[in-house]
């Protein structure tokens, strides 16, 4: 079994999340979020994929200088065996149906060398004028207890990042 497949399989289940948000522009919050994330295994909804999770995140956002609020998001994570690739997809308003591609995550072995024992996946997504850079860092494919996801978003009206730690619940 490939490392990417082992990583994908290790995602299933419940996680506690802690996210730090940092924005360089007004209109996007700086602060933190605490909550839960669940990867629910389900049959692939497209024949090209070998495995699929519905990702459901819920938490409480604490923006600096503002009132706390509830936050949620959903994605679909898919594994494609032939390409040995994990991808993330947006979900339609019905909360179940896959909408369109967000990221195709590629293994970055050069980054692994900076942190022996780590497995790094990276993906980029251009949304109109805004570029989303994602980095997933798994400490060890056999250690499914903690991983980090970092997003950096830059564009004419966006300049923020968030770093999320996932801890197995």
Number of C-alpha atoms within 10 A of each C-alpha: 7 10 14 22 17 14 18 20 17 15 21 18 15 18 20 18 22 17 20 18 21 19 17 13 12 10 9 15 18 22 18 19 23 18 18 20 22 20 21 16 17 11 12 17 15 11 9 12 18 14 21 25 23 25 24 17 19 18 19 15 23 20 18 13 9 11 8 14 11 12 14 13 13 20 23 28 26 23 23 17 16 9 9 15 18 24 19 22 20 19 20 13 10 7 15 15 15 19 13 12 15 20 20 19 20 19 19 15 12 9 15 17 12 9 12 10 12 18 22 24 22 19 20 18 15 14 10 7 11 15 17 19 17 22 20 22 21 21 19 18 21 11 11 18 16 17 21 18 18 18 19 18 19 17 14 8 13 18 17 19 19 19 19 19 18 22 17 18 13
